[in-house]
Amino acid sequence: MPKMKSVKGAVKRFKVKKNGQVKRGKAFRSHILTKQDAQTPS
């Protein structure tokens, strides 16, 4: 059976740390933040 190809969109969004954990960015935290409440936990 042939090897599975990586999902290239996921390869660009996630990095694997040395201990094996996945490092990822946070969604909805970078654009039009004036309407957001400052006390919301991020």
PQR file of N, CA, C, O and H, with PARSE charges and radii, in Angstrom:
ATOM      1  N   MET A   1       0.841  -1.189   0.000 -0.4000 1.5000
ATOM      2  CA  MET A   1       0.000   0.000   0.000 -0.0000 2.0000
ATOM      3  C   MET A   1       0.885   1.251   0.000  0.5500 1.7000
ATOM      4  O   MET A   1       1.905   1.271   0.689 -0.5500 1.4000
ATOM      5  N   PRO A   2       0.519   2.299  -0.759 -0.5600 1.5000
ATOM      6  CA  PRO A   2       1.377   3.494  -0.802  0.2800 2.0000
ATOM      7  C   PRO A   2       1.298   4.292   0.488  0.5500 1.7000
ATOM      8  O   PRO A   2       0.358   4.157   1.272 -0.5500 1.4000
ATOM      9  N   LYS A   3       2.317   5.132   0.687 -0.4000 1.5000
ATOM     10  CA  LYS A   3       2.343   5.988   1.880 -0.0000 2.0000
ATOM     11  C   LYS A   3       1.238   7.031   1.800  0.5500 1.7000
ATOM     12  O   LYS A   3       0.862   7.469   0.713 -0.5500 1.4000
ATOM     13  H   LYS A   3       3.081   5.241   0.050  0.4000 1.0000
ATOM     14  N   MET A   4       0.722   7.426   2.966 -0.4000 1.5000
ATOM     15  CA  MET A   4      -0.286   8.488   3.024 -0.0000 2.0000
ATOM     16  C   MET A   4       0.398   9.834   2.836  0.5500 1.7000
ATOM     17  O   MET A   4       1.488  10.053   3.363 -0.5500 1.4000
ATOM     18  H   MET A   4       1.028   7.070   3.849  0.4000 1.0000
ATOM     19  N   LYS A   5      -0.218  10.721   2.105 -0.4000 1.5000
ATOM     20  CA  LYS A   5       0.305  12.082   1.972 -0.0000 2.0000
ATOM     21  C   LYS A   5      -0.164  12.923   3.150  0.5500 1.7000
ATOM     22  O   LYS A   5      -1.278  12.746   3.643 -0.5500 1.4000
ATOM     23  H   LYS A   5      -1.104  10.543   1.677  0.4000 1.0000
ATOM     24  N   SER A   6       0.692  13.844   3.603 -0.4000 1.5000
ATOM     25  CA  SER A   6       0.304  14.789   4.650 -0.0000 2.0000
ATOM     26  C   SER A   6      -0.727  15.754   4.079  0.5500 1.7000
ATOM     27  O   SER A   6      -0.714  16.056   2.886 -0.5500 1.4000
ATOM     28  H   SER A   6       1.597  13.988   3.203  0.4000 1.0000
ATOM     29  N   VAL A   7      -1.617  16.234   4.939 -0.4000 1.5000
ATOM     30  CA  VAL A   7      -2.539  17.291   4.536 -0.0000 2.0000
ATOM     31  C   VAL A   7      -1.757  18.590   4.600  0.5500 1.7000
ATOM     32  O   VAL A   7      -1.406  19.044   5.690 -0.5500 1.4000
ATOM     33  H   VAL A   7      -1.627  15.989   5.909  0.4000 1.0000
ATOM     34  N   LYS A   8      -1.478  19.195   3.456 -0.4000 1.5000
ATOM     35  CA  LYS A   8      -0.551  20.325   3.394 -0.0000 2.0000
ATOM     36  C   LYS A   8      -1.067  21.539   4.164  0.5500 1.7000
ATOM     37  O   LYS A   8      -0.263  22.306   4.694 -0.5500 1.4000
ATOM     38  H   LYS A   8      -1.763  18.827   2.572  0.4000 1.0000
ATOM     39  N   GLY A   9      -2.398  21.736   4.240 -0.4000 1.5000
ATOM     40  CA  GLY A   9      -2.936  22.830   5.038 -0.0000 2.0000
ATOM     41  C   GLY A   9      -2.617  22.645   6.512  0.5500 1.7000
ATOM     42  O   GLY A   9      -2.342  23.620   7.212 -0.5500 1.4000
ATOM     43  H   GLY A   9      -3.050  21.113   3.809  0.4000 1.0000
ATOM     44  N   ALA A  10      -2.650  21.407   6.995 -0.4000 1.5000
ATOM     45  CA  ALA A  10      -2.334  21.137   8.398 -0.0000 2.0000
ATOM     46  C   ALA A  10      -0.839  21.255   8.657  0.5500 1.7000
ATOM     47  O   ALA A  10      -0.432  21.699   9.731 -0.5500 1.4000
ATOM     48  H   ALA A  10      -2.874  20.615   6.426  0.4000 1.0000
ATOM     49  N   VAL A  11      -0.023  20.868   7.694 -0.4000 1.5000
ATOM     50  CA  VAL A  11       1.437  20.980   7.833 -0.0000 2.0000
ATOM     51  C   VAL A  11       1.840  22.435   8.043  0.5500 1.7000
ATOM     52  O   VAL A  11       2.750  22.731   8.817 -0.5500 1.4000
ATOM     53  H   VAL A  11      -0.353  20.508   6.821  0.4000 1.0000
ATOM     54  N   LYS A  12       1.149  23.347   7.343 -0.4000 1.5000
ATOM     55  CA  LYS A  12       1.473  24.768   7.456 -0.0000 2.0000
ATOM     56  C   LYS A  12       0.969  25.373   8.762  0.5500 1.7000
ATOM     57  O   LYS A  12       1.533  26.363   9.228 -0.5500 1.4000
ATOM     58  H   LYS A  12       0.410  23.107   6.714  0.4000 1.0000
ATOM     59  N   ARG A  13      -0.081  24.804   9.370 -0.4000 1.5000
ATOM     60  CA  ARG A  13      -0.684  25.403  10.562 -0.0000 2.0000
ATOM     61  C   ARG A  13      -0.135  24.865  11.869  0.5500 1.7000
ATOM     62  O   ARG A  13      -0.157  25.577  12.873 -0.5500 1.4000
ATOM     63  H   ARG A  13      -0.539  23.999   8.992  0.4000 1.0000
ATOM     64  N   PHE A  14       0.359  23.632  11.894 -0.4000 1.5000
ATOM     65  CA  PHE A  14       0.800  23.011  13.139 -0.0000 2.0000
ATOM     66  C   PHE A  14       2.277  22.674  13.074  0.5500 1.7000
ATOM     67  O   PHE A  14       2.807  22.341  12.015 -0.5500 1.4000
ATOM     68  H   PHE A  14       0.377  23.053  11.079  0.4000 1.0000
ATOM     69  N   LYS A  15       2.942  22.767  14.236 -0.4000 1.5000
ATOM     70  CA  LYS A  15       4.324  22.315  14.356 -0.0000 2.0000
ATOM     71  C   LYS A  15       4.371  21.310  15.497  0.5500 1.7000
ATOM     72  O   LYS A  15       3.629  21.437  16.471 -0.5500 1.4000
ATOM     73  H   LYS A  15       2.512  23.038  15.097  0.4000 1.0000
ATOM     74  N   VAL A  16       5.240  20.313  15.382 -0.4000 1.5000
ATOM     75  CA  VAL A  16       5.400  19.335  16.454 -0.0000 2.0000
ATOM     76  C   VAL A  16       6.636  19.713  17.260  0.5500 1.7000
ATOM     77  O   VAL A  16       7.724  19.876  16.707 -0.5500 1.4000
ATOM     78  H   VAL A  16       5.843  20.209  14.591  0.4000 1.0000
ATOM     79  N   LYS A  17       6.457  19.853  18.581 -0.4000 1.5000
ATOM     80  CA  LYS A  17       7.568  20.223  19.450 -0.0000 2.0000
ATOM     81  C   LYS A  17       8.466  19.005  19.698  0.5500 1.7000
ATOM     82  O   LYS A  17       8.113  17.879  19.349 -0.5500 1.4000
ATOM     83  H   LYS A  17       5.573  19.722  19.030  0.4000 1.0000
ATOM     84  N   LYS A  18       9.623  19.250  20.304 -0.4000 1.5000
ATOM     85  CA  LYS A  18      10.586  18.165  20.513 -0.0000 2.0000
ATOM     86  C   LYS A  18      10.035  17.068  21.411  0.5500 1.7000
ATOM     87  O   LYS A  18      10.387  15.899  21.254 -0.5500 1.4000
ATOM     88  H   LYS A  18       9.910  20.165  20.587  0.4000 1.0000
ATOM     89  N   ASN A  19       9.168  17.442  22.356 -0.4000 1.5000
ATOM     90  CA  ASN A  19       8.610  16.427  23.251 -0.0000 2.0000
ATOM     91  C   ASN A  19       7.396  15.719  22.650  0.5500 1.7000
ATOM     92  O   ASN A  19       6.773  14.897  23.322 -0.5500 1.4000
ATOM     93  H   ASN A  19       8.882  18.391  22.484  0.4000 1.0000
ATOM     94  N   GLY A  20       7.052  16.025  21.400 -0.4000 1.5000
ATOM     95  CA  GLY A  20       5.960  15.333  20.725 -0.0000 2.0000
ATOM     96  C   GLY A  20       4.632  16.047  20.784  0.5500 1.7000
ATOM     97  O   GLY A  20       3.680  15.637  20.120 -0.5500 1.4000
ATOM     98  H   GLY A  20       7.558  16.693  20.855  0.4000 1.0000
ATOM     99  N   GLN A  21       4.545  17.134  21.585 -0.4000 1.5000
ATOM    100  CA  GLN A  21       3.295  17.878  21.648 -0.0000 2.0000
ATOM    101  C   GLN A  21       3.115  18.706  20.381  0.5500 1.7000
ATOM    102  O   GLN A  21       4.088  19.035  19.703 -0.5500 1.4000
ATOM    103  H   GLN A  21       5.318  17.468  22.125  0.4000 1.0000
ATOM    104  N   VAL A  22       1.864  19.042  20.066 -0.4000 1.5000
ATOM    105  CA  VAL A  22       1.559  19.826  18.877 -0.0000 2.0000
ATOM    106  C   VAL A  22       1.420  21.286  19.264  0.5500 1.7000
ATOM    107  O   VAL A  22       0.673  21.626  20.182 -0.5500 1.4000
ATOM    108  H   VAL A  22       1.074  18.775  20.616  0.4000 1.0000
ATOM    109  N   LYS A  23       2.149  22.155  18.555 -0.4000 1.5000
ATOM    110  CA  LYS A  23       2.067  23.597  18.791 -0.0000 2.0000
ATOM    111  C   LYS A  23       1.143  24.169  17.725  0.5500 1.7000
ATOM    112  O   LYS A  23       1.296  23.862  16.543 -0.5500 1.4000
ATOM    113  H   LYS A  23       2.756  21.878  17.810  0.4000 1.0000
ATOM    114  N   ARG A  24       0.174  25.007  18.139 -0.4000 1.5000
ATOM    115  CA  ARG A  24      -0.764  25.567  17.181 -0.0000 2.0000
ATOM    116  C   ARG A  24      -1.113  26.987  17.557  0.5500 1.7000
ATOM    117  O   ARG A  24      -0.979  27.381  18.715 -0.5500 1.4000
ATOM    118  H   ARG A  24       0.051  25.256  19.100  0.4000 1.0000
ATOM    119  N   GLY A  25      -1.560  27.756  16.585 -0.4000 1.5000
ATOM    120  CA  GLY A  25      -1.968  29.125  16.821 -0.0000 2.0000
ATOM    121  C   GLY A  25      -3.392  29.189  17.352  0.5500 1.7000
ATOM    122  O   GLY A  25      -4.127  28.204  17.292 -0.5500 1.4000
ATOM    123  H   GLY A  25      -1.669  27.436  15.644  0.4000 1.0000
ATOM    124  N   LYS A  26      -3.777  30.338  17.866 -0.4000 1.5000
ATOM    125  CA  LYS A  26      -5.121  30.517  18.411 -0.0000 2.0000
ATOM    126  C   LYS A  26      -6.002  31.225  17.386  0.5500 1.7000
ATOM    127  O   LYS A  26      -5.583  32.214  16.786 -0.5500 1.4000
ATOM    128  H   LYS A  26      -3.180  31.138  17.914  0.4000 1.0000
ATOM    129  N   ALA A  27      -7.198  30.733  17.188 -0.4000 1.5000
ATOM    130  CA  ALA A  27      -8.114  31.324  16.228 -0.0000 2.0000
ATOM    131  C   ALA A  27      -8.839  32.525  16.817  0.5500 1.7000
ATOM    132  O   ALA A  27      -8.967  32.630  18.037 -0.5500 1.4000
ATOM    133  H   ALA A  27      -7.539  29.929  17.676  0.4000 1.0000
ATOM    134  N   PHE A  28      -9.308  33.418  15.982 -0.4000 1.5000
ATOM    135  CA  PHE A  28     -10.185  34.549  16.331 -0.0000 2.0000
ATOM    136  C   PHE A  28      -9.527  35.545  17.279  0.5500 1.7000
ATOM    137  O   PHE A  28     -10.236  36.193  18.049 -0.5500 1.4000
ATOM    138  H   PHE A  28      -9.204  33.332  14.991  0.4000 1.0000
ATOM    139  N   ARG A  29      -8.202  35.697  17.259 -0.4000 1.5000
ATOM    140  CA  ARG A  29      -7.525  36.594  18.193 -0.0000 2.0000
ATOM    141  C   ARG A  29      -6.648  37.625  17.483  0.5500 1.7000
ATOM    142  O   ARG A  29      -5.759  38.199  18.111 -0.5500 1.4000
ATOM    143  H   ARG A  29      -7.626  35.171  16.633  0.4000 1.0000
ATOM    144  N   SER A  30      -6.874  37.875  16.192 -0.4000 1.5000
ATOM    145  CA  SER A  30      -5.929  38.737  15.487 -0.0000 2.0000
ATOM    146  C   SER A  30      -6.557  39.868  14.673  0.5500 1.7000
ATOM    147  O   SER A  30      -5.824  40.641  14.055 -0.5500 1.4000
ATOM    148  H   SER A  30      -7.596  37.408  15.682  0.4000 1.0000
ATOM    149  N   HIS A  31      -7.897  39.996  14.650 -0.4000 1.5000
ATOM    150  CA  HIS A  31      -8.517  40.910  13.696 -0.0000 2.0000
ATOM    151  C   HIS A  31      -9.812  41.488  14.279  0.5500 1.7000
ATOM    152  O   HIS A  31     -10.619  40.751  14.845 -0.5500 1.4000
ATOM    153  H   HIS A  31      -8.492  39.368  15.152  0.4000 1.0000
ATOM    154  N   ILE A  32     -10.008  42.794  14.142 -0.4000 1.5000
ATOM    155  CA  ILE A  32     -11.202  43.515  14.630 -0.0000 2.0000
ATOM    156  C   ILE A  32     -11.462  43.190  16.103  0.5500 1.7000
ATOM    157  O   ILE A  32     -12.498  42.622  16.447 -0.5500 1.4000
ATOM    158  H   ILE A  32      -9.353  43.392  13.682  0.4000 1.0000
ATOM    159  N   LEU A  33     -10.515  43.554  16.962 -0.4000 1.5000
ATOM    160  CA  LEU A  33     -10.630  43.221  18.384 -0.0000 2.0000
ATOM    161  C   LEU A  33     -11.292  44.343  19.183  0.5500 1.7000
ATOM    162  O   LEU A  33     -11.422  44.224  20.402 -0.5500 1.4000
ATOM    163  H   LEU A  33      -9.674  44.016  16.682  0.4000 1.0000
ATOM    164  N   THR A  34     -11.720  45.446  18.520 -0.4000 1.5000
ATOM    165  CA  THR A  34     -12.302  46.570  19.242 -0.0000 2.0000
ATOM    166  C   THR A  34     -13.649  46.206  19.856  0.5500 1.7000
ATOM    167  O   THR A  34     -14.008  46.753  20.899 -0.5500 1.4000
ATOM    168  H   THR A  34     -11.615  45.543  17.531  0.4000 1.0000
ATOM    169  N   LYS A  35     -14.397  45.307  19.244 -0.4000 1.5000
ATOM    170  CA  LYS A  35     -15.702  44.911  19.771 -0.0000 2.0000
ATOM    171  C   LYS A  35     -15.592  43.847  20.861  0.5500 1.7000
ATOM    172  O   LYS A  35     -16.568  43.578  21.562 -0.5500 1.4000
ATOM    173  H   LYS A  35     -14.105  44.864  18.397  0.4000 1.0000
ATOM    174  N   GLN A  36     -14.420  43.243  21.009 -0.4000 1.5000
ATOM    175  CA  GLN A  36     -14.235  42.186  21.987 -0.0000 2.0000
ATOM    176  C   GLN A  36     -14.152  42.764  23.392  0.5500 1.7000
ATOM    177  O   GLN A  36     -13.656  43.872  23.595 -0.5500 1.4000
ATOM    178  H   GLN A  36     -13.628  43.461  20.439  0.4000 1.0000
ATOM    179  N   ASP A  37     -14.649  41.988  24.366 -0.4000 1.5000
ATOM    180  CA  ASP A  37     -14.535  42.388  25.759 -0.0000 2.0000
ATOM    181  C   ASP A  37     -13.128  42.037  26.239  0.5500 1.7000
ATOM    182  O   ASP A  37     -12.630  40.951  25.943 -0.5500 1.4000
ATOM    183  H   ASP A  37     -15.052  41.088  24.201  0.4000 1.0000
ATOM    184  N   ALA A  38     -12.490  42.932  26.968 -0.4000 1.5000
ATOM    185  CA  ALA A  38     -11.094  42.711  27.407 -0.0000 2.0000
ATOM    186  C   ALA A  38     -10.993  41.651  28.481  0.5500 1.7000
ATOM    187  O   ALA A  38      -9.928  41.058  28.651 -0.5500 1.4000
ATOM    188  H   ALA A  38     -12.894  43.814  27.208  0.4000 1.0000
ATOM    189  N   GLN A  39     -12.084  41.387  29.224 -0.4000 1.5000
ATOM    190  CA  GLN A  39     -12.027  40.423  30.321 -0.0000 2.0000
ATOM    191  C   GLN A  39     -12.201  38.975  29.883  0.5500 1.7000
ATOM    192  O   GLN A  39     -12.067  38.076  30.713 -0.5500 1.4000
ATOM    193  H   GLN A  39     -12.949  41.869  29.085  0.4000 1.0000
ATOM    194  N   THR A  40     -12.493  38.714  28.621 -0.4000 1.5000
ATOM    195  CA  THR A  40     -12.726  37.334  28.194 -0.0000 2.0000
ATOM    196  C   THR A  40     -11.433  36.539  28.285  0.5500 1.7000
ATOM    197  O   THR A  40     -10.391  37.034  27.855 -0.5500 1.4000
ATOM    198  H   THR A  40     -12.602  39.444  27.946  0.4000 1.0000
ATOM    199  N   PRO A  41     -11.457  35.323  28.830 -0.5600 1.5000
ATOM    200  CA  PRO A  41     -10.236  34.516  28.887  0.2800 2.0000
ATOM    201  C   PRO A  41      -9.828  34.094  27.489  0.5500 1.7000
ATOM    202  O   PRO A  41     -10.667  33.674  26.692 -0.5500 1.4000
ATOM    203  N   SER A  42      -8.554  34.202  27.192 -0.4000 1.5000
ATOM    204  CA  SER A  42      -8.089  33.864  25.842 -0.0000 2.0000
ATOM    205  C   SER A  42      -7.483  32.481  25.790  0.5500 1.7000
ATOM    206  O   SER A  42      -7.043  32.040  24.728 -0.5500 1.4000
ATOM    207  H   SER A  42      -7.872  34.543  27.839  0.4000 1.0000
TER
END
